[in-house]
């Protein structure tokens, strides 16, 4: 997607990519100092900037808002948190879930961690979740943002005319890269990325899109692995996280400029993780998370709701995979069947074979009917089914469904349009 200012967006991206090549300044982890830790002068200013950025971010993003899921994420973080961090009064972790389909997670240096529904929807067990959270927690514990910023100051790297020129080239070329399927060369930002860039949230951009350079990212991976091992998680699940994230389901409309969505980086991390496991066989001895069913129950609505987000973006293959998984987990969920009906209509609209289109519309009708059978008080399935039957010239049945929609959704934005259609049907004698 493209909003105003693509050159500005890519200029910032290019600047941060240049900065990632800097050599990081060494600092001891926060946990090594326990209760006695106090942030350094420039670190305190960084945390203040971090909190100010977060306040701006929270004004512009939609949080998922599932208290049970939030509580479970906090529990996983507490389980992973080493004693030296847990006793520190200066910093506390807090996890929030952003309703956004991007493969994204990042941490602010003062301890706030954000995970997107798009990333959570790919998780298959709590061990995989612990891999992601352990990575982000290590960025905080090991003070990676401060080390990164100090290395930039030491090198006195600035925004030059050459950098801006390079950004312009990237802005013009990235569309072709996406079209050719060269994800590693493209830098398409989704709505969240545009918010981060548009608000000038440099820390969030560094943490979520650019990363800190391979050295610090490897350090974050390995620090996360040590946390997992100490907490009893199964490290053998760690490579599977990156393998799952590599699967774009054959979707051409991929918009993953984020660190966890980068194909080259993910491929590197699969190999690096396997090497770590081979070098630390004792660390593999952890057991899988105790109650995989409990984790699956928590993620069921996340998977379904992320499918809706991908459906709205036109990423139909990703949406279909998520809905198949959601339907297997929640076979009697009316919203899942409703979204499956919407998916079939979208696939029919995108198709070119008339017979295939008719079959997809028939499947859409069946899905809407199933949704209504499970919960007849939901308005949207009646609307979609009514218009589908209208197009098929089953006008009497269409009138029944559209009337029902008008009864259930008297405040709907499109009510006037629906009532006009009902009046036409009544005037022509199609309504019983």
Secondary structure, 3 states (H helix, E strand, C coil): CCCCCHHHHHHHHHHHHHHCCCCCCCCCCHHHHHHHCCCCHHHHHHHHHHHHHHHHHHCCCCECCCHHHHHHHHHHHHHHCCHHHHCCCCCCCEEEEECCCCCCEEECCCCEEEEEHHHHCCCCCHHHHHHHHHHHHHHHHCCHHHHHHHHHHHHCCCCCHHHHHHHHHHHHHHHHHHHCCCHHHCCCCCHHHHHHHHCCCHHHHHHHHHCCCHHHHHHHHHHHHHHHHHHCCCHHHHHHHHHHHHCCCCCCCCCCCCHHHCHHHHHHHHHHHHHHHHHCHHHHHCCCCCCHHHHHHHHHHHHHHHHHHHHHHCCHHHHHHHHHHHHHHCCCCHHHHHHHHHHHHHHHHHCCCHHHHHHHHHHHHHHHHHHHHHCCCCHHHHHHHHHHHHHCCCHHHHHHHHHHHHHHCCCCCCHHHHHHHHHHHHHCCCCC
